[in-house]
Amino acid sequence: MSALGLTHGGFYAHFASREDLLNHVVGEMCSSALSGFETLQIESPAQRVSNGNDLIFPKARDSKESGCPLASLSRAIPKLTDTAKRSYADAYQR
């Protein structure tokens, strides 16, 4: 935050609550994942299954820095707010 010229208080002032911050982060992660998927030329999930391919690319599944946020968020679903869960569910279905 200091590199951006923000204080912790200045950053958190942009959000109504911790839950609001979480909702924004999850929403952005899901939007980012969908944008990335839209630019890839890959087989559909049905094609991947019929061809015997893994549904999740190992690189996307395993990389914390550049992996798929939908995969990394999946274990946190029970702890998410209802709004964040809806964002995740919408992105996952799309």
N, C-alpha and C positions, 0 to 999 in steps of 0.2 A: 504494500500500500504506500510505503514511503517513496518508492520509485515513481509512483503515479501522483505524488503530492497530496495523498489523503492520510488523514489520521484514522484510527480505528473508529472513533466516534463519528467522524465525517462519513465514513463508509456505511456504518450501520444506520445512520440517519436516513438513508435512502429506503429503508424497509420498516414496515410497521411493527414487525416482531421477528423472532427467530424462525417461526413457521413461515412467515412471508418470504424471508430470505431463502429458506429451503425450497419453497414452492417455485421461486424464480430460478434457482439453480437447476432443479430437476427439469423444469420446463425448457430451459436453454439446452441442457444435456440431450433431452429427447429431440428437440428441434435440430440440433447439430447432427445427431445420429441419422435422422430422416434425410437431411440434406446430403449427408455423405452417401447414404444408400441410393438416393436418386441419381447420383452422378456415376455410380458403378455400373458396369455392364456385366452382371452376374446372372446365373441361372435363378429362376424362381425357386422358392422352397420346395414346391412339388417336383420340379425338375431335378433338384439336388437329391431328393429322397429316391426318385425313380432311377437316378444314375448311381446311387450308392455313395454319394458324397456326404461329408459331415455337414450338419445344418449350421454350425458355428465355425467360422474360420479360426484356427488355433491362434493366429496373431491377434485377431480382434478379441478373442476370449481372454488371452493371457497378458496382454500388454496394458499395464496401468496407465501409461502416459498417452498412448495413441489407440487404445482398444475401444471397442464398442461400449458406449455408456449404458446401453440397455442391458448388456451382459453384466457389467459391473454393478449396476443398480439392483439387479434381480434379487440379490441376497438381503437388500435393505428394505424391500417392499413392506414387510410388516411394521417397520418403524416410521414409514412415511406418513405425512398428513393425507387426508382424503383428497385434497386438491392435487398433491403430488402423485398420489396413486392414480388419479384420473389421467394426468398428463402421461404417466408411464403406460397405462393401459391403452390410451389412444395411440401413442407412438408404436407400441408393440403390435397392435392390430393392423396399423397401416404398414 
